């Protein structure tokens, strides 16, 4: 997992989980660790982009309280053209009560 602080915002640059470990809460654990560190540093808002065809990432972010604030048309290249990016945000430290991790 990699994030970058910019002012009071923090951008999730990537969260990658080995295919053999997917579905076991590793992504949620990584996101929780990033969130705790961002809160410790006094950062205020998470920002991220996820491809609209990346169902696993979108499900993780939705479960973690992220909401779409915009779209970037044709942001990601694909073999059959381009795919939009969903731009999402959430306050640092505001994970839903039901979110594990």
N, C-alpha and C positions, 0 to 999 in steps of 0.2 A: 504494500500500500504506500502511496506517495501523495502528499498534499503540499501546497505552497501557500504561505501567508502573504497577503497583499493588503496593507492597511489593516482594517478591522475584519476583512473578509479572509476566508481560507478556501482555496480551490482544491477539490479532489482531482488529482491528475490521473490516478489509476488505482484500481484495486483488482488484483489478479489472484485467482485461486487455482491451484493445480486441478485438472479435471478429476483426478482420483479422490479429491477432497471436497468437491462441490456437493452442496446439499447437506453439509454437516455443521453449518453455522460459522464457518471460518470467515466468510465475508463480513458477517455481522460483528464478529469479534474484532476484526481489523478496523471496521468503521467505528466501533465503540472505543477502541484504543486511540484512534485519530481524534475522535470527539473529546475524549478526556484531556488529551494534550492541548487541543485547541482552546478548551475552556481554561486550562491552567495558564495558558499564555494570554488570556483575556480577549481572544478573538470573538467576533459577534455572529458572523453569518457564513454558512457553507454555501458554496456554489459548485455546480458540476455540469458536465455535458454527458449524455449517454445516447448512443444510437437508438433510434426508435425501433430498430429490429433486434435489439438486445433485450429480450424478454426477462432474462435472469437478473440483469442489472436493474432494469426498471422496477421489477418486483421487489428487489432488495431496498431500493431507494424509497419506493412508496411505503413499504412496511416500516421504514425508519423515519417517516414523516416529511419527506421531501415533496415539494409540489412544483409543477411545471410553471415557469415564469416566462417562457419564450421558446422559440424554435429557431434553429439555424438550418435553413434550406440547403440541401445538398452538401452538408458538412463532411460526411465520411464517404470516401471512395469505396465502391463495390464493383465486383466483376461485371455486373449488369447495369452499371450506372452509378448513382450516388444516393446516399441515405441521409435523411434529416437527423439533426441532433436535437434532443430534448434538453433545454437548459432548465435546471432545477435549483431550488434554494430551500434552506431550512436554517433556523437559528441554531447556533452552537449550544450544546447542552440541553436541547429540547427533544430528546428521543421520546417516542411514545411510551407510555407506561407498560404496554404489553410487549414492547420490543425486547427480545432476549439479548443477553450479553451484558 
